[in-house]
């Protein structure tokens, strides 16, 4: 490929991937595809030399389009599927394993849709059966199409599944039992991980060694990831340009030293050290499994070596565009990986701030270069992370200033040196012991940073002003010949912005309600001007996962948390809420067993905050004879003439007892028991006559909630029906003299025309 073709090649693959995304199943360009194809063919006919760009764009387009057709057909959701597959990764959890499978063959009964296009699935395997990477199994799976929760300012799990090539999720059926078809042939990476497990090191040290040197990031636990995300240091652990570049640089240094000894007269002209450095980069990336970050780092390192070699090498910007084009040609889905853009933006900014400057000399010069680079990168990276994730680690600039040289100069070299010296008895273990001490220092740095400067999620009104201010700060300090007064002004603007941009606090007398999408469970957030209340805490699944953990950064404050009853789908997130956040008061019915001490929730209790009136309508004080469901706290909230009613899991019998105490008409009803036929009786539905009804239920749940007869009852009352399983999180405001408008986070065709 000619160097002048780098930019057009990158643009061609970008256009191809974006066109495929826009022309997807629900894309904007679906009907325009024939016309676009005719236009492209005409351009190629006029200029045949453009055929290469058409091929590149077509390759990217076809790869992305292919992913749309590989998802599990809707007709197979909840059905048993028999597959033969190879285990690609295993994550051990308490009482279960999370498996990533590469499907070789798939069989279903004749009356069901075919599943031949299924190539990658992610399933949970419960029980004590041991699975190993590389084994081939025949197993029966209960699958569903890729799906994720849709909540405000949270990770898009559904898109992550799509870009990772996971076409279905589910679990392994125990009957019939899975059958191992072939044993695993251990790879070098697996042998290395096994060797690590036998070392006399702390478990945390083994996890981090595997992640830092072998790309086995699945070895890190949830606590490790939470700490890295909260401090903005995730990039230091994932196999990236830092790790691959260090390996290539070390090999280049050794090879050039050998060349100087072997051929002292012309060692500078020797080519083989550069080839050896490139080979080491490729070999290390392959050892790390050639995951997308490692593959991206390998390509960028190879091109970096080419540029530094000076032999017919491209310029920095040509190499940048060429690297981007190659990465997207190899993996078109990388376009939707935030890590791709964070790394390429960082490299582009480094090119800008160092282009035309002399190369640093000596230790002092390199230390100053590192300090300058980190300080100039920090605001740009903070802006990119804030724009991508809506959250930012304010301590990231300072912690990276210390962590980057610590990890790159001490931890990674000692970890790699330990592998190099591991055949020598005792010496490799001694080096790894030094790594363990360095890891303890690094870990404590992260812990202290999180404690002093926790992860923050600014209000949406502040996100774009902060992003623009951070970008202005980067440009002012990174670009040459910028006046000092402008740099100082940009700094003061960024520092003062959080104080003079107004927060999204609600006016007095208004209430914002969010029914979060947490699957088969319930979690409702009620916020007024100075009060924050939670009703229920969502479920806890068999794997131990609590959706509540994904909703907010740590250290949130809640004035009151009402747990309707102790069932796992309502109280499953209590532990996460207790450990990660501050709760002033806990409330629950008498007789419910929780892991926190709570006040009794009983009928007759009422309070008023910020002009909003709260009333507990059920259960009766001190009544323990009721079932767990019928003990549920029933909450009624009133703002002006609007009334919100949340009934927990009470049955129809309890609903009949409540009819006389309910304020009518009900503006919004969160349907009892997720829409089960045991709740929402005919008389209750008629008397409450809710304008809006919300079902908090899981998609394709095993209980078939909401029940058909319940849905029909509400439809006969002409209620607007909403379901978190399909609509995602649902948000609405209760304001005096204003109609209630329910806003679904997951918008789809016809969602605005239901009421």
N, C-alpha and C positions, 0 to 999 in steps of 0.2 A: 504494500500500500504506500503510495507516495505521501510525503509529509504534508503536501498541500491538500490532501484529501481528508485529513484528520477532522477538521471542522465540519465539512459536508457529511462525512460518515456518521459523526455523532448526532448531527441534526436529523439525518435520515432515520436513525434508529429511534430517536426521541419522537419524531412525527409518527412513525409506525406504531409505537407503543401507545401513545396518546389517542391515536385514531381507533385502535382496538378497544381501548377503555371506553371511549365515547360511543362506540358502536356496539357495545355489549348488549345483553338481553334487554336492558331498559335504557340504553344509551340514546343520546340525541341524534346521532348520525345514522341510525339504522336504516331509515328510509332514504338517506342520501348516498348510500354506498354505491349503487350503480352509476350515478352521475359522477361521483368522485373517481371511480375506476376508469370511466371513459375519458375524463379530463387528464388523468395520469398517463393513460396510453397515448393520448394525443401529444402530450409533452415529450414522451419518449420517442415517438415517431419523428417529431421535429428535431430533437437532439438525441441521437442514439447513445451518446456517451453518458447520458443520465441513467442508462439501464442499471448500472451498478448501484445507484442510490435507490432505485425502485426495488432491486433485489434485497438490499439491506432493510429497507422499510417493510417490505413484504415479509421477510423473515421474522422481524419483531412483531408485526401485526398477527401473523399466523400463530406464533407462540402464545401471545396473550389471548387471542381468540380461543385457542385450544383449551385454555383453562376454564373458560365459561362452560364448555361442554363436558368437563370431567366430573363435575359435582354429582353427588348421589341423586338419582332421579327422585322426585317427590313421592312417587308411588312406592318406593322402597323404604321410606321413613317408617321406622318402627317394625320392620319385617326382619326375619332371620336371613342372613346372607352367609353362605359358606365360601371361604376363601382359602387359597394357598398363598402364603406371603413370607417375606424375609423380614426379620426384625432389624430395623435400622437404628433405633435408640431405645433405651430403657431408663425410666426415672423411677427409682424406688420410693414408695410412699408408705405410710403406716397402713398395713393390711392390704396393700394393693400395689400394682405397678402401672405406670403410664407408658404405653408402647407406641412407637411410630413404626408403621408397617409399610413395606413396598409390596403391593399386591401383584402376584404373578398370574393368578387365575381366580375367577369369581363365578359362582353358580347360584341361581335362584330358581324357584319353581317356574314352570312354563307360563303361568297366568300373570306373572309379575313382569315389570319392565326389565330390560337387560342391564347388566352392570359391567360390561367389558371395558368401558372407558375408565373405570375406577383404578387408580394407580397408587394413591397414597391415602392412608387413613391413620387416625389417632384415636386410640381406644384405651380404656381402663380395664385391667385384668385383676379381679378380686381374688383373694385367697393366698395360699403360700406357694403356689407353683412358681418356679424360677425360670425366667426368660433371659437369654443372653443375646447380645448383638451378633448378627451373622447367622443365627439359627433360622431354619425354615419350618413353618408350622402350617398345619391345616386346622382351622378353627371356625366356629360359627359365631358371627357377630350380630348384635342388634345395633343398627346404625341410624343416623339421621343426617340430613344435609348440614354443611358447615353453618354455624350460627353463633352469634355472640350477643351479650347483653348490650343494650343501647342506653347509656346514661350520660348526663351532661359532663363534659370535660374528662372523659375516661378513655382508656386504651381501647382501640377498635380491634377487638379480638377476631371478629369475623373477617376483616380485611387481612389480618395477620395469617389466619388459616389459609386464605386464598393465595397470598403471595408466597407462602411456604409450600404450596402444592399439596395441601391436605384437603381431600375432597369429601370426607365424611368423618364424623366423630361418633363415639358410642362406647360399647363395652363388650367384653368377651363373655359369651354364654357358657355356663358350666355344664350344660346338658344339650348336646353331646360334648364330652370333654375334649379339649384341644389335643391334637396329636403332633408330636415332634417328628418332622419328616427327615431332617438332617441336622447334624451337629454343626456348630460354628467352626470355621477355620480362623483361628485367632490372627488378627492383624497386628502389625507392629504397635499401633496405638493402643489396642486392647491389652497387649502384653505389657506395655509400659504402665497402663493404669493398674493392672494386676500387681506389677512389681511395687508400685507406690503403696498399695494396700498393705504390704508386708513390712513397710518401713517403720521404725520406732519413732514416729512423729505424731503430733496431735492430729485429730480428725480434721480440724479446720485447715491445718497446714497441707494435708493431703488433698483436700478439695481445691485449695487455691493453687497448688502446684499443678494439678491436672488441668485447671482452667487456664492458667497463665502460659503453660508450656505446650500443652497438647490440644488446646481448643475445646476441652471437655467442659464447657460452661454448664452442662446439665448436672455436674457434680456439686455446684454451688446450691445452697439451700435458700429458702425464702427470706431468711434473715439477712443473708449475704446480699441478695439482690436489693432488698429494701434499703440497706445501708448505702449501697453503690448509687442507687437511683436518687436517694435523698441528698447526696453530696455531689452529684454530677460527675462521677468518676467511673461510670460503666465502661467507657472507652478504654480504660487501662487494663481491664480484665479480658474483654473479648479479643481474640487473636486479630490484630490490626497491623497497620503500617509500622507501629512502634516495635512490635515483636519481630515481624518479618524483616524490617529494616535493620534491627539490631543484629539478627543472625547474618544477614547479607553483609553488613558492615564489618562484623567480626571476621567473617571468612575472607572478605576483601583485604582487611588489614594483615591477616596471617599470610595470605597468598602473595601480596605485594612484598611483605618482608622476606618470604622465601625467594621470590623473584630477584630481590635486591642481593641476596646472598649467592644465588645461582648464576645470575647474569648481571654483575655489578655495573657493566658499561652501558647497557641499554634496557635496564629493568623498567624504566618509565614507559617504554613502548610495548611492553609485554601485554598481550591481549588475554592470555589465559586466566589471570587473576579475576578479571571482570566476568568471564564466562563461569568460573568456579563460584563466584559470589551469586550470580544469577541462578546457577544450579542449586545452591544451598537454599535460596529463597523458594524455589519451586519445591524442593524436597521437604522443607519445613512446612509449607502450606499443605502439601499432601499428607504429611504426618498429622497435621491438625484436622484432617478430614475434608479439606477443600470446601468448608462451609462458606456461604456468601461473603462474610467479612474477611476470611482468610484468602479467598480467591481474589477479592477486590484488592487486598493488601499486596498480594503477589504481583498482580498486574501493575499496580502503581510503583512497586519497588523495582520491577524489571525496567520500566520506563525511566525511573529515577536513575538507575545505574547507567542506562543508555545516555541520558542527558549529561551525567557527570563524567562519563568516559571521554566525551568530546570528539569521538570518531564518527563523523558524518551524523552527529546526533541532532535530534529536533530541538527547537527552543522550548523553554518551559511551558508556554501556552499551547504550542502544538502537541507536546507530550500530554498536557492536561486534557485536551479535547480527544486525543487518541485513546487515552486511558478510559475516559468516560464512554466513548463509543465501543471499545472492546468489552468493557464490563457489561454494558447493556446488550451487546450482541450475544455474549455468552449466557447472560441471565436477564432477559427483558423485564422480568417481574421485579428486578432490583430497583426499577424506577419508583416503586412505592415503598421502598425501605428507607426510613428516616436516616439510618446510618450512612447510606450512600451519599445523601446530600450534605449531611454534617461533615463527612470526611472530605468531600470534594470542595465544599465551601471553605473549609479550613485550609486546604492546600492552596486554593486560589488566593486566599487572603495572604498566606505566607509568601506566595510568588510576588504579590503586589508590594508588600512591605519590605521585601529583601531584594527585589530586582534592581540591578544597578549598584548595589552596595558591595563593598569588598567582603570576601570570605573572612569570618572571624579567625583570629590567630591566638594560640595559647589558651590555657585554662581560663584565664580572666576574660578573654574575648568570647569564648564559648559560653561561659556562665552569664555574661551580659546579654549575649544573643538569645539564650534560653529565657532569661527574665523578660526581655523586650518582647519576644514572640508570645509568651504566655499572657502578658498584660494586654497586648493588642488583640489576641485571639479571644480573650475572656468575654468582652461585651458582645462580640459578633456571635459567638457560640451560645451565649445566654439568650440573645434575640432569636436565634434559630430554634433553640429548644422550647422557648416560650411560645413561638408561633406554631410549632409542631405538636406540642403536648399540653399547652395551656398551663403548665407548671414550671417553676424555675427553682433551682437550688441557689439561694443568694450567697452561700458560702463557697460555691464551686470555684470562683476565680482564685481565692486565697488557697483553698485546699489543693487545687491543681498546681498552683505555683510551687507547693511543697511536694505534692505527691508525684508529679510527672518526673522530676529528676530522681526522686527516691525509688520509684518503680523502675525507671529506665536504667539508672546507674547502679542500683544495688539489688533489687528484688529479681528482676528478669535475668540479669547476668548470673547471679548466684544460683537461680533455679536451673538455668541451662547448663552452667558449669557443673552442677550436681549430677545432671544426666551424663555429661561427658566423662566425669570421674567415677561414676557409679560402679564400673567393673573393678575398681580398686577398693579392697575391703577397708571400710572405715572412713576413707577420705571423702567419698561422695556423701556419706551420711553426715560428716562434719560440715561440709558446705551447705547441705540442706538444713542443718541445725542453725547455721548463720541466717539462712533464708527465713527460718521460723522466727528468729528474733526480729528480723526486719519486718516481717508480716505483723507481728504484735505491735510494733511502733505504728505501722500504717493503719492497722485496724483501730487502734486507740485514737489516732488522728481523725478518722471518720466518725467514730462514736462521739468524740468531743464536738466536732463540727455540727453533727445532727442535733446535739443537745443545746448548743449555743445559737445555731442559726438553722432552724428546721426548714424543710421544704415548704414553699408557699404556693398557693394558687390564687393569683390576683383576680379580682372581679373582672368580668368580661369587658366592662367599660374601660379598664386600665390596660388591657393586654396590648392593643394596637398602639396607644401612645407610648408604652414602655418599649415595644419593639422598635418603633421609629426613633425614640431617644437613644436606645442602645446602638442602633445602626449609625446614627449621626455621631455618637461618641467614637465608634470605631473608625469612621471615615476621617474625623477631625484629627485623631491621634495617629492614624496609620498613613495617611496621605502626606506627601512632602509639601513644604511651603505653605502650610495652613497657619494663619496668624495665631499668636498665643492667646489673644483675647477670645477667639472663637473656640479654641480648645477648652479654655477654662469655662466658658459659658455652656458648652455642651456637657461638661462634667457636672456643673451645678444644676443644670436642667434635669439630667438623669437622676441625680441624688434627691432632688426636691420633688420629682414628679409624683411619687406615692402620697405626698402630703397635700398637694393642691388639686389633684384630680379627684373628683367626688366619687365616693363609694356607691355601691348599688343598694344602699339601705332603703327599706320600704317606708313610705309615709305612715304616720300614725293612723291606726284604724284599718290597715290593710294586711292581708295574710297571703303568703305564697306557699302553695302546697305542691310537693313533688312526690308522686308515686313512683318509686324507683323500679327499674327492671332488674329483678333479682332471681328470675326463674320461678320455680314452684315454691313460693314463699311470699313474704310481705315485708316491706320497709317503706314507711311514709315519713317524709320530712315536712315540718310546718315551721315557717319562718315569718316573723313580724319584725317591726323596727328594731327591737332590742331583745328578742326572745327566739330561741331555737329549740324545737321539740321534735323528738322522734317517736313515732308509734311503730313498735316492732323493730327487729334488727336483722331481718332476712334469714335465709336458711344456712345450714352448714351441711355440705354434701358428704358422701361416704369417703371421698378422698381427703376430707379435712378442709377443703376450700370454702371460704366464706365470701360471698360477693361484696359484703360491706367493706372488705379490705381494699377494694379497687375504687371506691367512690370518692374518697377525700385523701389529701395528704395527712400525715400524722399530726397530732396535737390540736385537733379541732375541739371546740368547747360546745357542750350541749347543756341547756338549762334543765331539761327534764327528758327522761326516756321512759316511755310507757311500754311494757312488755305485756301484750294481751294475754298470753299464757305461755307455758314453757315448752310447747311442742317445737321440734327442731327446725321447722320451717318458719317459725316466728321469732324464736329466741336463739337461733343458730349463730348469730353474730355478736352475742353478748360478750364473749371472751375477747374478740378483736376490738370491740368498742372500749372495754375496760382497760386493755393493755396499751392501746395506741392513742386514746383520746381522753378528754376530761369530761366527766358527767357529774353535774351538781346533785341531781336527785334521780333515783331509780324508783319506778312504781310497777307493781305486779299484783295480781289477785292473791289473796291468802291461800296457802296450800300449794303454791307453785314453787318448785325447787330450782333456784338459779345459782350461778357461781358468784353473785354479788348480793349484798344485803339491800333490801328494797322496802319501801313504804307500801302499805296496803292500798290497793286500788279498789274503791267501793262506791256504790251508788250514792248520790247526794253530794259528792265532792264537786266543787266548782271554784273557778278562779278567773281572773281577768288580767290580761297583759296587753299593753299597747292598743287598748280599745277592742281587743278580741276576747270573746267569752268562751271558756272551755267548761264542759260539763261531763261528768262520768254518770252514765245511766245504768250501768250494770257492772258487776254482780252485787247482790245484797251484802251488807257488811257482815263479816264473820261466817258466811255460808260456805262450808267445806263439803257439803253433800253432793254438789253438782259435779258433773264430769269435767275433765280438763277443758274441752271445747266450750261447754256451757258456762264456765267460769270466766270466759274472756272479758276483758275490759271493753266496754262499749263507750266510745268517745263521740260527743257531739260538739261541734265548733260553730259559733255564730258570729257573723260579721254583718252588721246592718240587717237586711232582710234575707241574707244568704245563710244556708245551713249545710254543713258538711257532716256526714254520719259515717263512722267506721265501726263495724260490728264484730270484728275479729272472726271467730269460728262458731259463734252461737248458733243453735239450731232454730228451726221454725217455731218450736214451742216457746223459746225465750223471746223470739221476735214478737210473738203475739202479746206477751206481757209488756213489751216496750212500746207498743203502738200509741198508747195514750200519752207517753212522755216525749214523743218525738215532735220536734218543731216542724210544721208543715208549711209549704211544700219543701221537700229536700232538694237543694240545688245539686249536690254531688253525693252519691252513695258509693262507697267502696264495698262491693258486694261481699257478703259473708261467705267464709270458707272457700274463697277463690272461685265462687260460682258453683259450688257443689249443690246437688239436689237436696241435701239435708238442710239447706238454708234458703233464704229468699222465697218464703211461702207466698201463696196467692194473696192472702189478706194483707200481709206486710207490704208487698209490692204495690197493691192498689192504694193503701192508705198513705204510704210514704210518697208515691208518685214522683220518683226522682227525675230531674231533668237530664242529668248525666249519671251513668253507671260505669264504674271502673272495675274490671276483673284483674286482680294481680295473680297471674298464673304462669306456669312454665310452658314453653313451646313444645308441642307434641308430648305433653305430660301423660303419665300412665293412668291418671284418674279421669281423663277426658273432661277436665275442667276448662271452661264453664259447661255445665250440663245443658243439653238442648232445650229441655223444658223450662229451665231458668231463663235462658236467652229469650225464648218465646214470650214468657210472662212480661219481661221488661219491654219487649218490642210492642206488645199490646198496649202498654202504657205510653208508647211513643218516646221512650227514653233514648238518649244518644248512648251507644255502647262503645266502650273502649277496652282494649285488652293489652296488657304490657307484653304478652308473648308476641304480638304482631306489631304493636305501635311503639314498643320501647317505653322508656320513661315518659310519664304524662305529667304535665305541669299546668297549673291554673292559678289565677289570683282571685281571691274573694275581696271585692271592693264594694262599698255601699253605692247603690244607685248605678251600678254597672253590671251588664250581663256577664255570666261566667263563660269563658272561652277556654276549652281544654286544648292544649298544644301537645301533639305527639312528637317525640324526638325522632322516631323513625317514620318519616313521611313517605307515603306511597299513594298511588293513584286513587282518587276518590276520598282520601282521608278528610279533606276539608268540606265534603258535601254530605257528611253523615247526619248533621243536625240542621 
